Amino acid sequence: MKRLLVAIVLLALAVAGAWALWPRPIPADLAVIAAGPMAVHVEDEGIARIEDVYTVSAPTGGTLQRSPRRVGDVVVAGETILAVIEPMAPAFLDVRSQRVAEAAVEAAASAVSLAQAQVSQAAAELEFAESDLARAEELSRREAISARELDRVRLAVRSAESALASAEATREVRVRELESARANLIQPGGESDASATCCIQVRAPVSGRVLSVLVESEQVVQPGTPLVEVGDPDRLEVVVDLLSRDAVRVAPGAPAIIDDWGGEPTLEARVVRVEPTAFTEVSALGIQEQRVRVVLALLDPAAAQGKLGHRYRVVARIVVWQEDGVLQVPLGALFREGGDWAVFVVEDGVARVRPVTLGERTMRAAQVLSGLAPGETVILHASDRIVPGTAVAAREEG
């Protein structure tokens, strides 16, 4: 019995040791290969902007009154006044300019006096000619003078009338010259009784809202100075500056999704234009990048009305490739085997290396062109404990 008990104990120890040393399957995350729709996007930050922004400029130089509009005000085309421009104040006169102007005033005043004297002389000559005509007509009725002599007297009257009219016109010219000379003496702030009809009112070219007031305070402006920007906030588009290597895959008409704009839901858009010229932009890391501007049109602008505005930040995801029924493998299952891609395939509970050929890729999966079939199981994020021929088992959740 002793020998039998010792044999049983030794056998039990041997079985326990063999069971403890027997290799167990390594737990791993597994995924099943399946086919489904797949879409490849290029994603980048962009801005929303109004399609047509109108910059209203000063049509002439002058003193701009303080802006009557504020950012966000509603404007109506041809009715809403955006700016009012008054004539500029005269320039200051130095001592020499002032004395020249005063001398011109005195000369103009003397010319007026001279013209007034000429008017008086012409009036006296006309009075004399008219009295001479009255005597001549009386003598003509008595047939004391000839008809020729009467016509000569009448001609003298008409000449005197013309001379008086000419003298009066000359006096009027001299008066206006005196007023002009006196106007040259006006200093800034000397006369501020400008009429209400002297100003230019700049009106809105389109209906919409005021986007920015470029000149708010009263000041002197030159012709062409930008004053106000207006636009229709209901007509929005999205502009995205893509890397040139991504932009070459984008075609007009490609669908896109506008996301992460701060509102719900996501907005659908479509590419309307890919500009043919790139520009250089320095990234936050100091790297020069070639960027291409891509313009997208919102398919449902009403979904963002009242929320999305001019120059708001958005994130655009543009579809560059999509297809249904695509066989896909998770990116976590891929690793490099030499110069090719490979995966661990689970066959009868054992890991086997399988080379694969890939096509398009997304942030989560890659298109399988060859090497895998639907329904096969692959290992995700294989650890260094897993080598070809290693027994594996699905990791328990939690």
C-alpha positions, 0 to 999 in steps of 0.5 A, spaced: 500 500 500 505 504 501 508 503 494 501 504 491 500 511 495 507 513 493 506 511 485 499 515 486 502 521 489 508 521 484 503 521 478 499 526 480 505 531 481 507 529 474 500 530 471 500 537 475 507 539 473 505 537 465 499 541 466 503 547 469 508 547 464 503 546 458 503 552 453 497 556 453 494 560 448 496 568 448 490 572 449 489 577 443 484 582 440 481 579 434 477 582 428 473 579 423 475 581 415 468 584 412 466 588 406 463 594 406 462 601 404 469 605 404 470 613 403 477 616 403 477 624 406 482 629 406 481 634 412 483 641 414 481 647 417 477 652 413 473 658 414 466 660 412 465 667 408 460 671 405 460 669 397 460 677 395 463 682 400 462 689 398 467 694 400 464 701 400 469 707 399 469 714 399 467 717 392 470 723 393 475 727 398 472 730 404 470 730 412 467 724 413 462 724 419 462 719 424 459 713 422 451 712 423 452 704 422 454 699 427 457 692 425 450 687 424 446 693 422 441 691 417 441 695 410 437 695 404 440 697 397 439 704 395 436 706 401 440 705 407 445 711 408 452 708 410 456 714 410 456 722 410 461 726 407 462 734 408 467 738 404 473 739 407 475 745 411 480 750 408 487 750 409 491 755 414 494 761 411 501 763 412 503 770 413 505 771 406 499 768 403 494 772 407 497 778 405 497 776 398 489 775 399 488 781 403 491 785 397 487 781 392 481 783 396 483 791 396 484 790 388 477 787 387 474 792 391 477 798 387 475 794 381 468 794 383 468 802 385 471 803 378 466 799 375 460 803 379 463 809 376 463 806 369 455 804 370 454 811 373 457 814 367 453 810 362 447 811 366 448 819 365 450 818 358 444 814 357 439 820 360 443 825 356 441 821 349 434 820 351 433 827 352 436 829 346 432 824 343 426 827 346 428 834 343 429 831 336 423 827 336 419 834 337 423 837 332 422 832 327 414 833 328 416 840 326 420 838 320 426 842 323 431 836 322 431 830 317 429 823 318 437 821 318 438 826 323 433 823 328 435 816 326 442 818 328 439 820 335 436 814 336 442 810 334 445 814 340 440 812 345 441 804 343 448 805 344 448 808 351 443 803 353 448 797 351 454 801 354 450 801 361 448 794 360 455 792 359 457 797 365 453 793 369 455 786 367 462 789 368 460 791 375 457 784 377 463 781 375 467 785 379 463 784 385 463 776 384 471 777 384 471 781 390 467 775 393 472 770 391 478 774 393 474 775 400 473 767 400 480 766 400 481 769 406 477 764 410 481 760 415 479 753 418 473 754 423 471 761 420 465 759 417 461 753 419 454 755 416 454 749 411 448 748 408 444 741 409 445 740 402 452 740 401 454 733 403 454 727 399 450 721 402 453 714 401 448 709 400 448 701 401 450 697 394 446 691 396 441 689 401 444 685 407 448 686 414 454 691 415 460 686 416 465 691 419 466 699 419 473 700 417 472 708 419 468 709 425 470 716 427 469 723 424 476 724 420 478 727 413 478 722 408 481 721 401 477 719 394 477 711 394 478 710 402 475 704 404 469 706 409 464 700 410 464 692 408 457 689 407 454 683 405 448 678 405 450 673 411 445 668 408 449 667 402 455 663 405 461 659 402 467 655 405 474 656 404 479 651 405 487 651 404 489 644 403 496 641 402 498 641 395 499 633 395 491 633 398 488 638 393 491 634 387 486 629 389 480 633 390 475 635 384 470 640 383 463 636 385 466 632 390 462 631 396 464 634 403 462 635 410 462 641 414 464 639 422 466 641 428 463 648 427 460 649 434 453 647 431 448 641 430 447 638 425 453 637 420 453 641 414 453 637 407 457 641 402 460 640 395 466 642 392 465 648 387 472 650 385 479 648 386 484 654 385 490 652 380 495 656 383 498 655 390 501 659 395 506 658 401 504 658 408 509 657 414 506 652 419 506 653 426 513 649 426 516 653 422 515 649 415 514 652 409 508 649 406 504 649 399 497 650 400 491 650 395 485 654 396 478 650 395 471 653 395 465 649 397 458 651 397 453 649 402 448 644 400 443 647 405 445 654 407 438 654 411 441 649 416 446 654 419 443 661 418 443 665 424 449 661 427 454 660 422 457 667 420 463 671 416 470 668 417 467 663 422 472 657 423 470 650 421 473 643 419 471 640 412 472 633 410 472 632 403 471 625 399 476 624 394 474 616 393 469 612 396 466 605 394 461 600 396 463 593 398 470 594 399 474 588 403 477 592 409 482 590 414 483 595 421 490 599 421 491 596 427 492 589 424 498 591 419 505 590 420 511 590 416 514 584 413 520 586 409 518 591 404 511 589 404 505 589 409 502 583 413 497 581 418 497 575 423 491 570 421 488 566 426 487 559 423 485 553 428 487 557 434 494 558 431 497 565 429 500 565 421 503 570 418 499 572 411 502 578 406 497 582 404 496 588 398 493 594 400 489 600 396 486 606 399 486 607 406 482 611 412 484 613 419 481 606 421 482 601 415 485 599 409 482 596 403 485 589 401 486 588 394 489 581 395 491 576 401 485 576 405 478 573 404 471 575 408 470 572 414 477 571 416 480 573 423 486 577 424 490 579 430 490 587 432 496 590 435 500 583 436 505 583 442 512 581 441 509 574 444 506 572 438 510 569 433 508 565 427 505 558 430 503 561 437 496 559 439 492 565 441 485 566 444 480 572 444 481 576 449 476 577 454 472 583 455 474 587 461 
